[in-house]
Amino acid sequence: MAKRGGFPGGMPGNMSNLMKQAQKMQRQMEETTKELEGKEYSASSGGGAVTVTVSGKKEVTAVKISPEAVDPEDVEMLEDMIMAAVNEAFRQMEDASSQAMSKLTGGMGGGFPF
């Protein structure tokens, strides 16, 4: 009589199911990543004086600057507004990505429980 739970002759049923689930999760993660890369995230600073849009591919795709924000005497403020808008747009993109991946992994943080 053969011992149960051994590996000779093939994988046990649980391991096979685990591998199928892992492959399904990988496909879902790839689809979600592709979907997230197609989205855009915008953020403004300075009361709307500067608006920056970034893609899910972590690229700045647009920068809009109100003419009132351009003060040759205070370039530093414009630089700060651009930086703040860029950072907030990237935060939005990262949050959306984290939430989408967390839904797929069930809060495992992308890892597997073994």
C-alpha positions as CSV (number, residue, x, y, z in Angstrom):
1,M,0.0,0.0,0.0
2,A,1.4,3.4,-1.0
3,K,1.9,6.1,1.6
4,R,-0.5,9.1,1.3
5,G,0.9,12.5,0.9
6,G,4.1,11.5,-1.0
7,F,5.2,13.1,-4.2
8,P,6.2,10.1,-6.3
9,G,4.1,10.0,-9.4
10,G,2.8,13.6,-9.2
11,M,1.7,16.4,-7.0
12,P,-0.8,15.9,-4.2
13,G,-4.2,17.5,-4.9
14,N,-3.7,20.5,-2.6
15,M,-0.4,21.4,-4.2
16,S,-1.9,21.2,-7.6
17,N,-4.8,23.5,-6.5
18,L,-2.4,25.9,-4.9
19,M,-0.4,26.1,-8.2
20,K,-3.6,26.8,-10.2
21,Q,-4.6,29.5,-7.7
22,A,-1.2,31.1,-7.9
23,Q,-1.3,31.1,-11.7
24,K,-4.8,32.6,-11.7
25,M,-3.6,35.3,-9.3
26,Q,-0.6,36.1,-11.4
27,R,-2.8,36.5,-14.5
28,Q,-5.2,38.8,-12.5
29,M,-2.2,40.8,-11.3
30,E,-0.9,41.2,-14.8
31,E,-4.3,42.3,-16.1
32,T,-4.7,44.8,-13.2
33,T,-1.3,46.2,-13.7
34,K,-2.0,46.7,-17.4
35,E,-5.3,48.4,-16.5
36,L,-3.6,50.7,-13.9
37,E,-1.0,51.7,-16.4
38,G,-3.7,53.0,-18.7
39,K,-5.2,55.3,-16.1
40,E,-4.2,58.9,-15.4
41,Y,-4.1,60.8,-12.0
42,S,-4.3,64.6,-11.7
43,A,-3.5,66.8,-8.7
44,S,-3.5,70.6,-8.2
45,S,-1.7,72.9,-5.9
46,G,-1.8,76.6,-5.2
47,G,-5.6,76.7,-5.4
48,G,-5.5,75.3,-8.9
49,A,-2.7,77.4,-10.2
50,V,-0.7,74.3,-11.1
51,T,-2.2,71.0,-12.2
52,V,-0.1,67.9,-13.0
53,T,-1.2,64.7,-14.5
54,V,0.7,61.4,-14.3
55,S,0.1,58.0,-15.9
56,G,0.0,54.6,-14.2
57,K,3.4,54.1,-15.8
58,K,4.8,56.7,-13.5
59,E,5.3,59.3,-16.2
60,V,4.3,63.0,-16.0
61,T,1.9,63.4,-19.0
62,A,0.7,67.0,-18.5
63,V,1.6,70.1,-16.6
64,K,-0.8,73.1,-16.6
65,I,0.3,76.4,-15.1
66,S,-2.1,79.3,-14.7
67,P,-0.6,82.6,-16.0
68,E,-1.2,84.1,-12.6
69,A,1.2,81.6,-11.1
70,V,4.1,82.9,-13.1
71,D,5.8,85.6,-11.1
72,P,9.3,86.3,-12.3
73,E,10.0,87.7,-8.8
74,D,9.0,84.4,-7.1
75,V,10.1,81.4,-9.2
76,E,10.5,79.4,-6.0
77,M,6.8,79.4,-5.2
78,L,6.0,78.1,-8.7
79,E,8.6,75.4,-8.3
80,D,7.1,74.4,-5.0
81,M,3.6,74.3,-6.4
82,I,4.8,72.1,-9.3
83,M,6.6,69.7,-6.9
84,A,3.6,69.5,-4.6
85,A,1.2,68.7,-7.5
86,V,3.6,66.1,-8.9
87,N,4.0,64.4,-5.5
88,E,0.3,64.4,-4.8
89,A,-0.5,62.9,-8.3
90,F,2.0,60.2,-7.8
91,R,0.6,59.5,-4.3
92,Q,-2.9,59.1,-5.9
93,M,-1.5,56.7,-8.5
94,E,0.4,54.6,-5.8
95,D,-2.7,54.5,-3.6
96,A,-4.9,53.2,-6.5
97,S,-2.3,50.6,-7.4
98,S,-1.9,49.4,-3.8
99,Q,-5.7,49.1,-3.3
100,A,-6.1,47.2,-6.6
101,M,-3.3,44.8,-5.8
102,S,-4.5,44.3,-2.2
103,K,-7.9,43.2,-3.5
104,L,-6.2,40.5,-5.6
105,T,-3.9,39.3,-2.9
106,G,-6.4,39.5,0.0
107,G,-4.1,41.7,2.0
108,M,-1.2,39.3,1.8
109,G,1.0,42.1,0.6
110,G,1.8,40.3,-2.6
111,G,3.4,37.4,-0.8
112,F,2.3,33.9,-0.3
113,P,1.5,32.3,3.1
114,F,4.2,29.6,2.9
